[in-house]
Amino acid sequence: MHNSDVPTPYLRIDTDRVHRNVARMATYAAKHGLGLRPHTKTHKSLWLARAQLNAGAVGLTVAKVGEGEVMVDAAEDVDLLIAYPALDPARTGRIAKLALRTTMRVAVDSLQAAQALAAAAGAAGTTIGLLIDLDVGMGRTGVPSPTDALELALAIDRVGGVRVDGLFCYPGHIWDQAEQQDKSLNRTAERLEEAISLFDRNGLDRGIVSGGSTPTAYQSHLVPQLTEIRPGTYVFNDMNTVRGGFCGLDECAAAIVCTVVSNAVPGQFVLDGGTKTLTSDRCLPDRESGHGHLIEYPDALIARLSEEHAQVDASRCTAVPMLGERVTIVPNHICTCVNLQDAVWWTQPGGQLKRMAVDARGRLS
Ligand SMILES: Cc1ncc(COP(=O)(O)O)c(C=O)c1O
């Protein structure tokens, strides 16, 4: 199919850019002796997970068990990490089932989660690896201090059916420009170092120290304790990563193609994609920058969204699109946009587009 044949709004993926983004991160990780365990919540695609594994990824990260149930088919013996505190029976039983097929690890921050996973593993006749989630400043999940990490690890060590495989952190609070991240990353390194020395003194395994995000990815070597990183957004990038200064627009590999459906109101045009396409996520580094970036009309401001309409303020534009014209938007937050699509369209040589399912779309449990 060609662009003009695909009904809008649709999500177009620039295949060459994806390959470049995948290769660049793989090269960085290899150069610094870091394992790369990409977070697949961004693309939810088996094809892309395989591309990441073929480029050298040591395994895959998922947030939800349902994503794991899809990603387990990415390769034989794919090593999966659930970067989410899964503790309810609806999740733990399914994780144990997956552990019968492949290496499964889960990041936990409570004894209750470890016990629930242990019970499920015991019932299924398998074991599950656990990483102790240590908060390094985001304040979302993770035990508050290295001493708490030690206490949790020691308590888990006495529980059968699970094993402590190391430490886990997520520096999701760090959005400073790359060259200004050293202070925050040094603090992360200090916390991990303290936890590691406590683990070592108490004979606990700290084989894996898992961290990383897209904004900090290329500075991960400043946290020498890390053995692996879990960036996800880097495969596509979005306006968050552009405005944060972590990539250029020409490294954004995913964009929403929309049609101009109205220009009846002076100074404005309207596109056929609203919150059900672009999501209502604002751009974190610049909340005034609107609901995404219009490539062909960079001075236009996507000012307001309803479910199926984007109202674009054209007052600063020297040229405006015609009714029926197709335009391209780099969204603020690509991961949530992908999850709204049944399928995305990948560019092919010769200008064709190929439809590919979003395999783990809607796998939220
Ligand atoms: C626990 C965890 N690890 C890794 C990532 C990947 O980070 P990014 O989206 O910056 O690539 C996320 C993102 O939400 C996450 O929640």
The ligand as an ORCA input file, in Angstrom:
! r2SCAN-3c Opt
* xyz 0 1
  C      10.694      0.213     35.008
  C      11.022      0.815     33.669
  N      12.173      0.486     33.067
  C      12.523      0.997     31.864
  C      11.682      1.887     31.204
  C      12.082      2.435     29.860
  O      12.330      3.805     29.893
  P      12.136      4.756     28.626
  O      10.683      4.846     28.347
  O      12.721      6.054     29.066
  O      12.869      4.153     27.509
  C      10.469      2.254     31.810
  C       9.570      3.217     31.150
  O       8.469      3.487     31.543
  C      10.128      1.701     33.067
  O       8.979      2.024     33.697
*
